[in-house]
Amino acid sequence: MCEVLEVIIWICIILLFIASFVGLVVPVIPGVLVLWGGFLLYHFTLDAEGLSLWFWIAMFLFTLVIFVADFVTNHYFVRISGGSNASQWGAIAGVVAGMFIYPPIGIVIVPFIVVFFIELTYQKTAKESLIAAAGVLAGFLSGAVAKGLIQFVMIILFIIDILL
């Protein structure tokens, strides 16, 4: 393969890795899937045999963890901050709706508003409703940090696997 083409491919892989981290704060960018784009680009263009079976299994498992964590964190944090069952499910629905209503900050604002109003309908005070809604923010932030760490580990494992 031509050296220039190889450099271009590596630049694209690095840009995909960077874009995966942008996806942590811009939810319309599916971060972990963009990361997979970098892995697959390497596999199909530079070295089809360079990544081990263990690498692919680990990436699949990390990806599952990220997808599950995305939906569970808001649910969990609303619950521990005193939110009702309806608010826990409202937070998940708000995340999905927020992606379409006002991306990228809709993923934080819409669930916050949804949980706040659901809690008000349960005869809670504005303060109690705000605390439950704040659980959405805690869930989003902790989820973003966790996903960022997992994505970083995935990239490190990629580098280790191609070097070994």
Secondary structure, DSSP 8 states (H G I E B T S, - for coil): --HHHHHHHHHHHHHHHHHHHHTTT-TTS-HHHHHHHHHHHIIIII-TTSS-HHHHHHHHHHHHHHHHHHHHHHHHHHHHTT--HHHHHHHHHHHHHHHHHSTTTHHHHHHHHHHHHHHHHTT--HHHHHHHHHHHHHHHHHHHHHHHHHHHHHHHHHHHHHH-
